[in-house]
Amino acid sequence: MHGQTLVRDSDTELIERLRNGDEATFAGLIDAYSAPLLRLAITFVQSASVAEEVVQETWMAVVTGIGRFEGRSSVKTWLFKILTNKAKTRAARERRTIPFSEFDSDDADEPAVDPDRFLPASHPQWAGHWASAPQPWSMGPEGTALDRETLAVLRSALEALPRAQRVVVALRDVHGWQAADVCAALDLTEANQRVLLHRGRSRLRAVLERYFSDARNVESISDTKQAPQ
């Protein structure tokens, strides 16, 4: 039954064109996914040149394996699954591989949000509630000039995240992946994916809170200096 298929109609058409050797379709696929594939590969092998080789191996696997693709996932998930397997194989060959879900093992017990932000369990009325609530990110019309700076800060903070968090947050929030696709591509359980996403987002929010707080302080000082005496 057509309703049982697990790929979208657009994917079905894409697969058919690839199987028919449509070079333009394959070139479009390379243009669309080479960069994100490379970013994922480098989290495993930590060498740009080796990551590029892994991406090339992925595209070769697509060419040779498209006839066996059963459509049990989207083409995008299939591509990233191939890349993940190739990257793990290369990392194992270099004797530097560890399970993706263990990339953040060093801070596994680290709270996603500073405990000082919450009221203590001994509080008579609001135990465990926010003591210092998250600050709003919007600065109003006067803050629009900071948009490009904000994006730069966010990109820098994203790159500074532990590898597993960085990849999961990028796939979910930058590339718009669904949780199930991330789990399938990275061999993560739903719980692991959720924890990595939460930790990554919490770290990014903390960076942005500090950034906006500093921006407000600078603006306040500037307004004070310009006020008429």
Secondary structure, DSSP 4 states (H G I P E B T S, - for coil): -GGG--S-HHHHHHHHHHHTT-HHHHHHHHHHHHHHHHHHHHHHH--HHHHHHHHHHHHHHHHHHGGG---SS-HHHHHHHHHHHHHHHHHHHTT----GGGTTGGGTTS-SS-GGGB--TT-TTTTTSBSSPPPP----GGGGGGHHHHHHHHHHHHHHS-HHHHHHHIIIIIS---HHHHHHHHT--HHHHHHHHHHHHHHHHHHHHHHHHHHHHHHHHHHHHHS--
